[in-house]
Amino acid sequence: MRMTKSLSRTGVRSFWGVVFLIVGLSIGCTKKSSTDAQGGQDQDESGSKLQIGLVLDKGGKDDKSFNTAAWEGTQRAVRELGVKVKDVEAPDDAAFEPAIRTFAERGLPLVISVGFAQADALKKVAPQFPNTKFAIIDAQVDAPNVASLMFAEHEGSYLVGYLAGLASSTKTVGFVGGMETALIRRFLVAYEAGARAANPQVKVLHNFVGINMTAWANPTRGKELALTQIGQGADIIFQAAGASGLGVFDAIADTKNKKVYGIGVDSNQNWIKPGKIMTSMLKRVDVAVFDVIREVASQKFVPGVRSFGLKDKGVDYAVDEHNRKLIEPHQAKLEKLREDIVAGKIQVPDYYLQMKEQPKK
């Protein structure tokens, strides 16, 4: 393949990123025997063990957040269902389509795309492989062989926002998001509403790490933004920024003011900075991933949209030995709030609906 002189440096990086991704996938998928997700030896391609493909973004399965939650769902399937997992971390957006396609071409019965950024790629690939089952998290792809796993992030964000409003002594709280997307705006709008429901006088600061996929893997920038918010008086900061959120926690741990706390996201992150994380807004991606794998394993796969919210604990807040003392003074109010949301007594603002209601220009 020939590249013209006019190809940009970014384009070159994307081109070679895709090339290396395809080569890596090809090598990994053609070996007769390789290490499986449990560290043992898997069977060859003709073996009876169910194989699934997992496509992750640049944050990787060790982001301790969104991707880690998906990975944990696959690991549960490894333990309980005896499946084999092949995973790949796409270096950029251009690599999603070849990654999904390569897994499908290798005959894997299920390919899971982790993240809304993979929607366009899946829309292209899924119709070309009607006998392959696909699942995507945080995006809706309408196809007869795709399960779209959606979450009511706004419900969980409202709940932790309410907690922040109750617990803040400075009446200033913060939010650090990854990319400024509709999904992350959905977190922010509900978090802000929850905080102001608890305390109408509260001020909510917010920043976003970046404008492309690297925003999810830049803890240095996450820390800088958190320190700025702390300097402006924020004493509780909710992060929804993937691996970049780890920098938010570093900022909170480094501050001389001991009464500054973080709120984690997706996975239970309370353990990362024990005593400094008030709670984590759980998004049970692990459960959703495990369930769809189990369906394929039992030949009961159901395509279409599935929603997970407070009612079924698809979203929740985390309580454990690391944060119990911090959250106990407010827990009764949080549980009452949960009941009211589930019962429909409180309508949580949803940025997705707000977007639909905006008049078209």
ROFI-377653 format. One record per residue (C-alpha): residue in three letters; x, y, z; residue number from 1. Coordinates in steps of 0.05 Angstrom, whole numbers, plus 5000, padded with zeros to 4 digits. Example, Ala and Ser with C-alpha at 12.3 -4.5 7.8 and 13.67 -1.06 7.14 Angstrom:
REM ROFI-377653
<r "ALA" <5246 4910 5156> 1>
<r "SER" <5273 4979 5143> 2>
***
This chain:
REM ROFI-377653
<r "MET" <5000 5000 5000> 1>
<r "ARG" <5026 5069 4981> 2>
<r "MET" <5019 5132 5022> 3>
<r "THR" <5021 5200 4990> 4>
<r "LYS" <5067 5255 5015> 5>
<r "SER" <5006 5295 5036> 6>
<r "LEU" <4986 5245 5090> 7>
<r "SER" <4988 5280 5158> 8>
<r "ARG" <5031 5256 5216> 9>
<r "THR" <4967 5239 5254> 10>
<r "GLY" <4942 5200 5194> 11>
<r "VAL" <5007 5161 5191> 12>
<r "ARG" <5001 5143 5265> 13>
<r "SER" <4929 5120 5254> 14>
<r "PHE" <4948 5080 5193> 15>
<r "TRP" <5005 5042 5227> 16>
<r "GLY" <4963 5034 5290> 17>
<r "VAL" <4911 4997 5249> 18>
<r "VAL" <4964 4956 5213> 19>
<r "PHE" <4997 4934 5279> 20>
<r "LEU" <4928 4919 5309> 21>
<r "ILE" <4909 4874 5250> 22>
<r "VAL" <4977 4838 5252> 23>
<r "GLY" <4972 4828 5327> 24>
<r "LEU" <4901 4801 5321> 25>
<r "SER" <4920 4755 5264> 26>
<r "ILE" <4979 4726 5303> 27>
<r "GLY" <4939 4719 5367> 28>
<r "CYS" <4881 4685 5333> 29>
<r "THR" <4919 4635 5291> 30>
<r "LYS" <4961 4604 5345> 31>
<r "LYS" <4941 4532 5360> 32>
<r "SER" <4951 4543 5434> 33>
<r "SER" <4958 4608 5474> 34>
<r "THR" <4948 4631 5545> 35>
<r "ASP" <4875 4641 5562> 36>
<r "ALA" <4845 4691 5610> 37>
<r "GLN" <4858 4647 5670> 38>
<r "GLY" <4931 4639 5654> 39>
<r "GLY" <4926 4567 5631> 40>
<r "GLN" <4930 4537 5561> 41>
<r "ASP" <4868 4544 5518> 42>
<r "GLN" <4845 4496 5465> 43>
<r "ASP" <4859 4505 5391> 44>
<r "GLU" <4810 4537 5343> 45>
<r "SER" <4774 4471 5332> 46>
<r "GLY" <4765 4459 5407> 47>
<r "SER" <4698 4460 5442> 48>
<r "LYS" <4712 4519 5488> 49>
<r "LEU" <4668 4580 5471> 50>
<r "GLN" <4710 4638 5449> 51>
<r "ILE" <4689 4711 5453> 52>
<r "GLY" <4723 4775 5429> 53>
<r "LEU" <4728 4838 5471> 54>
<r "VAL" <4746 4904 5438> 55>
<r "LEU" <4769 4958 5486> 56>
<r "ASP" <4791 5030 5475> 57>
<r "LYS" <4859 5061 5491> 58>
<r "GLY" <4845 5061 5565> 59>
<r "GLY" <4853 4985 5565> 60>
<r "LYS" <4828 4934 5614> 61>
<r "ASP" <4870 4962 5671> 62>
<r "ASP" <4836 5030 5674> 63>
<r "LYS" <4804 5009 5741> 64>
<r "SER" <4738 5038 5715> 65>
<r "PHE" <4695 5026 5654> 66>
<r "ASN" <4739 4977 5615> 67>
<r "THR" <4758 4941 5679> 68>
<r "ALA" <4685 4929 5694> 69>
<r "ALA" <4675 4897 5625> 70>
<r "TRP" <4737 4855 5635> 71>
<r "GLU" <4713 4831 5702> 72>
<r "GLY" <4649 4808 5669> 73>
<r "THR" <4689 4766 5620> 74>
<r "GLN" <4731 4737 5676> 75>
<r "ARG" <4669 4715 5713> 76>
<r "ALA" <4648 4680 5649> 77>
<r "VAL" <4716 4647 5645> 78>
<r "ARG" <4708 4620 5716> 79>
<r "GLU" <4635 4600 5714> 80>
<r "LEU" <4623 4583 5641> 81>
<r "GLY" <4691 4559 5618> 82>
<r "VAL" <4696 4608 5560> 83>
<r "LYS" <4759 4635 5529> 84>
<r "VAL" <4769 4710 5520> 85>
<r "LYS" <4808 4744 5465> 86>
<r "ASP" <4816 4818 5478> 87>
<r "VAL" <4847 4876 5440> 88>
<r "GLU" <4860 4948 5459> 89>
<r "ALA" <4848 4993 5399> 90>
<r "PRO" <4901 5049 5394> 91>
<r "ASP" <4851 5098 5364> 92>
<r "ASP" <4782 5104 5333> 93>
<r "ALA" <4805 5080 5265> 94>
<r "ALA" <4824 5013 5295> 95>
<r "PHE" <4755 4994 5320> 96>
<r "GLU" <4727 4969 5254> 97>
<r "PRO" <4786 4924 5236> 98>
<r "ALA" <4787 4896 5307> 99>
<r "ILE" <4713 4878 5306> 100>
<r "ARG" <4718 4852 5236> 101>
<r "THR" <4778 4808 5250> 102>
<r "PHE" <4744 4774 5309> 103>
<r "ALA" <4682 4762 5266> 104>
<r "GLU" <4724 4734 5208> 105>
<r "ARG" <4758 4686 5255> 106>
<r "GLY" <4689 4657 5271> 107>
<r "LEU" <4682 4679 5343> 108>
<r "PRO" <4608 4671 5361> 109>
<r "LEU" <4605 4734 5403> 110>
<r "VAL" <4643 4800 5397> 111>
<r "ILE" <4633 4853 5450> 112>
<r "SER" <4648 4927 5436> 113>
<r "VAL" <4662 4966 5499> 114>
<r "GLY" <4641 5039 5490> 115>
<r "PHE" <4597 5086 5449> 116>
<r "ALA" <4655 5105 5404> 117>
<r "GLN" <4651 5036 5370> 118>
<r "ALA" <4579 5046 5346> 119>
<r "ASP" <4595 5068 5276> 120>
<r "ALA" <4645 5012 5266> 121>
<r "LEU" <4595 4960 5291> 122>
<r "LYS" <4540 4987 5245> 123>
<r "LYS" <4585 4972 5186> 124>
<r "VAL" <4610 4903 5209> 125>
<r "ALA" <4548 4871 5241> 126>
<r "PRO" <4506 4865 5177> 127>
<r "GLN" <4564 4832 5141> 128>
<r "PHE" <4567 4775 5192> 129>
<r "PRO" <4494 4755 5206> 130>
<r "ASN" <4515 4690 5240> 131>
<r "THR" <4558 4727 5291> 132>
<r "LYS" <4528 4755 5354> 133>
<r "PHE" <4551 4825 5376> 134>
<r "ALA" <4541 4867 5438> 135>
<r "ILE" <4557 4940 5449> 136>
<r "ILE" <4558 4980 5514> 137>
<r "ASP" <4532 5051 5517> 138>
<r "ALA" <4506 5055 5446> 139>
<r "GLN" <4445 5032 5407> 140>
<r "VAL" <4459 4993 5343> 141>
<r "ASP" <4395 4968 5311> 142>
<r "ALA" <4411 4901 5279> 143>
<r "PRO" <4382 4831 5287> 144>
<r "ASN" <4447 4804 5314> 145>
<r "VAL" <4466 4861 5362> 146>
<r "ALA" <4449 4870 5436> 147>
<r "SER" <4455 4943 5458> 148>
<r "LEU" <4471 4947 5532> 149>
<r "MET" <4448 5015 5559> 150>
<r "PHE" <4451 5044 5629> 151>
<r "ALA" <4413 5098 5666> 152>
<r "GLU" <4476 5135 5685> 153>
<r "HIS" <4435 5197 5702> 154>
<r "GLU" <4399 5161 5758> 155>
<r "GLY" <4464 5140 5792> 156>
<r "SER" <4496 5208 5779> 157>
<r "TYR" <4437 5244 5811> 158>
<r "LEU" <4445 5200 5872> 159>
<r "VAL" <4519 5214 5882> 160>
<r "GLY" <4507 5288 5866> 161>
<r "TYR" <4457 5290 5922> 162>
<r "LEU" <4509 5259 5967> 163>
<r "ALA" <4560 5311 5946> 164>
<r "GLY" <4511 5367 5961> 165>
<r "LEU" <4496 5339 6030> 166>
<r "ALA" <4568 5327 6048> 167>
<r "SER" <4603 5389 6020> 168>
<r "SER" <4626 5437 6074> 169>
<r "THR" <4648 5490 6023> 170>
<r "LYS" <4583 5489 5983> 171>
<r "THR" <4627 5477 5921> 172>
<r "VAL" <4634 5410 5886> 173>
<r "GLY" <4668 5389 5822> 174>
<r "PHE" <4661 5344 5762> 175>
<r "VAL" <4717 5320 5716> 176>
<r "GLY" <4694 5285 5652> 177>
<r "GLY" <4735 5251 5598> 178>
<r "MET" <4710 5272 5530> 179>
<r "GLU" <4655 5324 5525> 180>
<r "THR" <4604 5277 5495> 181>
<r "ALA" <4529 5269 5504> 182>
<r "LEU" <4541 5209 5550> 183>
<r "ILE" <4588 5248 5596> 184>
<r "ARG" <4541 5308 5594> 185>
<r "ARG" <4487 5260 5618> 186>
<r "PHE" <4530 5245 5680> 187>
<r "LEU" <4543 5319 5692> 188>
<r "VAL" <4473 5346 5684> 189>
<r "ALA" <4444 5295 5733> 190>
<r "TYR" <4502 5303 5782> 191>
<r "GLU" <4491 5378 5783> 192>
<r "ALA" <4416 5370 5792> 193>
<r "GLY" <4426 5321 5850> 194>
<r "ALA" <4475 5367 5885> 195>
<r "ARG" <4428 5426 5880> 196>
<r "ALA" <4369 5384 5904> 197>
<r "ALA" <4408 5371 5968> 198>
<r "ASN" <4433 5443 5974> 199>
<r "PRO" <4405 5497 5927> 200>
<r "GLN" <4465 5542 5944> 201>
<r "VAL" <4517 5492 5920> 202>
<r "LYS" <4564 5512 5863> 203>
<r "VAL" <4583 5459 5813> 204>
<r "LEU" <4649 5465 5775> 205>
<r "HIS" <4662 5422 5714> 206>
<r "ASN" <4718 5408 5665> 207>
<r "PHE" <4732 5357 5610> 208>
<r "VAL" <4800 5324 5599> 209>
<r "GLY" <4802 5327 5522> 210>
<r "ILE" <4768 5323 5455> 211>
<r "ASN" <4790 5255 5429> 212>
<r "MET" <4798 5184 5455> 213>
<r "THR" <4863 5201 5491> 214>
<r "ALA" <4819 5238 5540> 215>
<r "TRP" <4805 5172 5574> 216>
<r "ALA" <4879 5157 5586> 217>
<r "ASN" <4910 5222 5611> 218>
<r "PRO" <4914 5220 5687> 219>
<r "THR" <4964 5278 5687> 220>
<r "ARG" <4911 5324 5657> 221>
<r "GLY" <4858 5295 5703> 222>
<r "LYS" <4901 5314 5762> 223>
<r "GLU" <4913 5385 5736> 224>
<r "LEU" <4838 5397 5728> 225>
<r "ALA" <4823 5369 5797> 226>
<r "LEU" <4876 5413 5830> 227>
<r "THR" <4846 5474 5796> 228>
<r "GLN" <4777 5457 5822> 229>
<r "ILE" <4804 5445 5892> 230>
<r "GLY" <4838 5513 5887> 231>
<r "GLN" <4769 5543 5871> 232>
<r "GLY" <4739 5512 5934> 233>
<r "ALA" <4713 5444 5911> 234>
<r "ASP" <4716 5394 5967> 235>
<r "ILE" <4682 5335 5931> 236>
<r "ILE" <4698 5317 5859> 237>
<r "PHE" <4661 5265 5817> 238>
<r "GLN" <4702 5238 5760> 239>
<r "ALA" <4675 5203 5698> 240>
<r "ALA" <4740 5200 5658> 241>
<r "GLY" <4764 5129 5653> 242>
<r "ALA" <4838 5122 5669> 243>
<r "SER" <4844 5198 5670> 244>
<r "GLY" <4802 5196 5734> 245>
<r "LEU" <4860 5164 5771> 246>
<r "GLY" <4895 5231 5766> 247>
<r "VAL" <4835 5263 5800> 248>
<r "PHE" <4844 5215 5858> 249>
<r "ASP" <4919 5232 5860> 250>
<r "ALA" <4902 5305 5867> 251>
<r "ILE" <4854 5292 5923> 252>
<r "ALA" <4904 5249 5960> 253>
<r "ASP" <4960 5300 5951> 254>
<r "THR" <4921 5361 5976> 255>
<r "LYS" <4939 5386 6045> 256>
<r "ASN" <4866 5395 6061> 257>
<r "LYS" <4845 5328 6089> 258>
<r "LYS" <4771 5343 6078> 259>
<r "VAL" <4772 5337 6003> 260>
<r "TYR" <4741 5275 5973> 261>
<r "GLY" <4730 5240 5907> 262>
<r "ILE" <4673 5201 5877> 263>
<r "GLY" <4691 5142 5833> 264>
<r "VAL" <4654 5115 5772> 265>
<r "ASP" <4634 5050 5738> 266>
<r "SER" <4674 5002 5781> 267>
<r "ASN" <4680 5005 5857> 268>
<r "GLN" <4740 5050 5863> 269>
<r "ASN" <4735 5062 5938> 270>
<r "TRP" <4798 5021 5950> 271>
<r "ILE" <4843 5064 5906> 272>
<r "LYS" <4850 5119 5958> 273>
<r "PRO" <4817 5090 6020> 274>
<r "GLY" <4784 5142 6063> 275>
<r "LYS" <4789 5195 6009> 276>
<r "ILE" <4735 5169 5962> 277>
<r "MET" <4665 5182 5988> 278>
<r "THR" <4634 5130 5943> 279>
<r "SER" <4634 5104 5872> 280>
<r "MET" <4576 5109 5823> 281>
<r "LEU" <4571 5036 5801> 282>
<r "LYS" <4553 5020 5730> 283>
<r "ARG" <4545 4944 5728> 284>
<r "VAL" <4578 4933 5661> 285>
<r "ASP" <4607 4870 5690> 286>
<r "VAL" <4538 4840 5701> 287>
<r "ALA" <4513 4861 5632> 288>
<r "VAL" <4574 4830 5598> 289>
<r "PHE" <4569 4765 5637> 290>
<r "ASP" <4494 4759 5621> 291>
<r "VAL" <4503 4767 5546> 292>
<r "ILE" <4560 4716 5546> 293>
<r "ARG" <4516 4667 5585> 294>
<r "GLU" <4460 4677 5534> 295>
<r "VAL" <4506 4659 5476> 296>
<r "ALA" <4534 4600 5515> 297>
<r "SER" <4464 4573 5526> 298>
<r "GLN" <4441 4592 5456> 299>
<r "LYS" <4389 4641 5483> 300>
<r "PHE" <4418 4706 5456> 301>
<r "VAL" <4366 4761 5450> 302>
<r "PRO" <4383 4822 5407> 303>
<r "GLY" <4357 4892 5419> 304>
<r "VAL" <4363 4946 5472> 305>
<r "ARG" <4369 4930 5545> 306>
<r "SER" <4368 4982 5600> 307>
<r "PHE" <4398 4978 5669> 308>
<r "GLY" <4381 5028 5724> 309>
<r "LEU" <4370 5038 5798> 310>
<r "LYS" <4309 4993 5799> 311>
<r "ASP" <4350 4931 5781> 312>
<r "LYS" <4415 4958 5811> 313>
<r "GLY" <4445 4964 5742> 314>
<r "VAL" <4470 5030 5771> 315>
<r "ASP" <4482 5041 5845> 316>
<r "TYR" <4531 5071 5895> 317>
<r "ALA" <4585 5031 5931> 318>
<r "VAL" <4590 5020 6005> 319>
<r "ASP" <4647 4980 6036> 320>
<r "GLU" <4699 4982 6090> 321>
<r "HIS" <4736 5038 6055> 322>
<r "ASN" <4680 5089 6056> 323>
<r "ARG" <4627 5065 6105> 324>
<r "LYS" <4644 5118 6158> 325>
<r "LEU" <4641 5173 6105> 326>
<r "ILE" <4573 5154 6077> 327>
<r "GLU" <4536 5128 6138> 328>
<r "PRO" <4513 5198 6161> 329>
<r "HIS" <4477 5208 6095> 330>
<r "GLN" <4456 5137 6076> 331>
<r "ALA" <4385 5140 6102> 332>
<r "LYS" <4371 5201 6058> 333>
<r "LEU" <4404 5167 5998> 334>
<r "GLU" <4361 5105 6006> 335>
<r "LYS" <4298 5147 6011> 336>
<r "LEU" <4320 5184 5948> 337>
<r "ARG" <4331 5118 5912> 338>
<r "GLU" <4261 5095 5931> 339>
<r "ASP" <4230 5160 5905> 340>
<r "ILE" <4267 5156 5839> 341>
<r "VAL" <4247 5084 5827> 342>
<r "ALA" <4175 5100 5846> 343>
<r "GLY" <4174 5158 5797> 344>
<r "LYS" <4164 5210 5851> 345>
<r "ILE" <4228 5246 5829> 346>
<r "GLN" <4242 5257 5756> 347>
<r "VAL" <4317 5256 5744> 348>
<r "PRO" <4338 5303 5688> 349>
<r "ASP" <4363 5264 5628> 350>
<r "TYR" <4410 5300 5579> 351>
<r "TYR" <4390 5251 5524> 352>
<r "LEU" <4318 5273 5529> 353>
<r "GLN" <4338 5346 5533> 354>
<r "MET" <4376 5338 5467> 355>
<r "LYS" <4314 5308 5433> 356>
<r "GLU" <4271 5365 5459> 357>
<r "GLN" <4316 5420 5433> 358>
<r "PRO" <4287 5453 5371> 359>
<r "LYS" <4323 5437 5307> 360>
<r "LYS" <4359 5495 5275> 361>
***
